[in-house]
């Protein structure tokens, strides 16, 4: 699956929330990949709550959006590493390093992201 693209200026990514998607774009218990100014991001919907983490597994670079979602854990389809979508922290090896995490805000039907500082 080709990630959707959103063009962000570097300053926007680090300082302000930017609209990335609409709530209708990401159904409950599903994930979708976005390319944000060169950063690969996976937005996850867990029972109507949205979370965003880096979409590249820190083990060997697998696409997390193509993995499976179980509760708050996404499993990499390549080697089974798991990450908590709320924090980006690994919850199952072989990955040992976290993926980036993003602040998510929903305004109306808009999903907005800002990279955690």
N, C-alpha and C positions, 0 to 999 in steps of 0.2 A: 504494500500500500504506500503510495506517494504521500508524504506529509503535506498538509496545507501550508501555504506560506503567508506570513504577515510581515510587512516591511516595518521595521523599527529602527529608529536612529539609536545609536549607542547610548546617548544620554537618556532616552525614553526608557530603555530596558533597565537601567540602573536606578532611576529616580521615580518615575511615575507609573501608575497603573495604565495599561494599554489594553484595549479590547482585542481579544483573540478569537472568540467564537460566540455563538449563542447557545443557550441551554438546550435548544432543540437539536443541536448538532451532535451532542454526546449523551446517549441514552443511559439510563441507570445501569450500573454494573458493567460499564464499557469504558474503553479508552480510545483516544485519538491523538495522533502525532501532529505536531506543528513545527515548522521551521521559523524561528524568530531571530532575525538578524544573524543568521548563521548558527544559532543555538537550537539544538534538537530538544523539543519539550514534549512530554506526554501528559495530557490532561485526562484525569480520571474522574468518573462520576460514581460515587459510592452512596447509594440510597439518597440521591438528591444533593449530596455534599460534593463539592468539586475540589480537587487537589491537583497540583502540577509538580512534576519532577523532571529531571533530565531523562531523555529517551534513550540514552546510550549506556548500556551496562558497563560498569567499571571493570569487569573481569576481562572480556575480550571484545566488547563493543556491540553486543547484540541489541536489536531493536526491541525495547521493552513493550511498546504498544502492540507488538505481535505475539506477546506472551499471554499468560492467563492471569486473571484477577481473582483472588480469593480474599474476601473481606477487604482489609487495608493493605494486602500484600500483592505485588505484581511479581510474577515469575518470568525470568528471562527465558525465551524459547530455545536458546542455544545450549546452555549448560546448567540451567536450573537455579541460578542465583535468585534470591528474593529480596525485594526492597519494600520498605514501608512507605506508602504514597503520602503519608502525612509529614514525613521528615526527610525522606531520601536515604535513610540509614539502611544498610544491608541487614537482613534478618536471617539469611541462610547463605553459606558459602556456595561456590568458591569466591565470589566477590567479597572483598574486605573493605573497600572504600565506598563512601556514600556517593550518590548521584546528586547533582544540584537540586535544590528545592525552591519553589516560587510561592509567593503570597498570591492567594486567589480571592477575588471579590466578585460577587454577583450583584449587578445593578439591573433590576428589571429582568430582561432576558439575556443580558450581556454578561459574558464571562471575561473578567479583566485580570491581568497578571502583572506582577512586579517581582523581580528577582530579589530573594532575601539578601540582605546586606551582610 
